[in-house]
């Protein structure tokens, strides 16, 4: 398993749920109606869960 493969799997899991904006360097999460800035750092929880 390579880091590239893990990144692809993680991206697939987040498809249509989260995006990263390189312009403002923030994660955005889809709430079912609109994209919202991840102010509560939920992406960090997703990352920790995935790595474990």
C-alpha positions, 0 to 999 in steps of 0.5 A: 500500500502506497501513500498515493493509494491511501490518498486515492481511497481517502478522496473516494470516501470524501467524494461530494462530502468535502473539498479543499479550497487552495485559494483560501486554504480551508476545507468545505463540507457539504451540509445537504444544501450548501458548502460550509467552511469546516470551522469545527475541524471535522476534517481532522476527525475524518483524517484521524478515523481514516488513519486508524 
